[in-house]
């Protein structure tokens, strides 16, 4: 059995990743604001979701190139 990713799958993955990034950044901000984490931990969290943002940008590039090749 083979699994093939199509553009719709990639878009769904991108949307899920984007939603995850938004959730993580909001929760880290809340945790910082109410004192559950300090600035250092917040910065570490920001670095981690920044890595995810880079992957989301790369994934969007794949989607854009796939769409362009369909034209």
C-alpha positions in Angstrom: 0.0 0.0 0.0 1.4 3.4 -0.9 0.4 6.7 0.6 0.4 9.7 -1.7 0.2 13.3 -0.4 -1.7 15.6 -2.7 -2.1 19.3 -2.5 -5.2 19.0 -0.3 -3.3 16.9 2.2 -0.5 19.4 2.3 -3.0 22.3 2.8 -4.6 20.4 5.7 -1.2 19.7 7.3 -0.3 23.4 6.8 -3.5 24.5 8.5 -3.0 22.2 11.4 0.5 23.4 11.8 -0.5 27.0 11.7 -3.2 26.4 14.3 -0.7 24.6 16.5 1.7 27.5 16.3 -1.0 30.0 17.1 -2.1 27.9 20.1 1.5 27.5 21.4 2.3 31.2 21.1 -1.0 32.2 22.8 -0.5 29.7 25.7 3.1 30.7 26.2 2.1 34.4 26.3 -0.6 33.7 28.9 1.8 31.6 31.0 4.4 34.4 30.9 1.8 37.1 31.7 0.4 35.2 34.7 3.9 34.2 36.0 3.8 30.5 35.3 7.0 30.8 33.2 9.7 33.4 33.3 11.1 35.4 30.4 13.8 32.8 29.7 11.3 29.9 29.3 9.1 32.1 27.2 12.0 32.9 24.9 12.8 29.2 24.6 9.2 28.5 23.7 9.3 31.3 21.1 12.4 29.8 19.6 10.6 26.4 19.3 7.5 27.8 17.7 9.7 29.8 15.4 11.1 26.6 14.1 7.6 25.4 13.4 6.9 28.7 11.6 9.9 28.0 9.4 8.4 24.6 8.5 5.0 26.1 7.8 6.6 28.6 5.4 8.5 25.8 3.7 5.3 23.8 3.4 3.5 26.8 2.0 6.2 27.0 -0.6 5.7 23.4 -1.6 1.9 24.0 -1.9 2.5 27.2 -4.0 4.9 25.3 -6.3 2.5 22.4 -6.7 -0.3 24.8 -7.6 1.9 26.7 -10.1 2.8 23.4 -11.8 -0.9 22.6 -12.3 -1.5 25.8 -14.3 
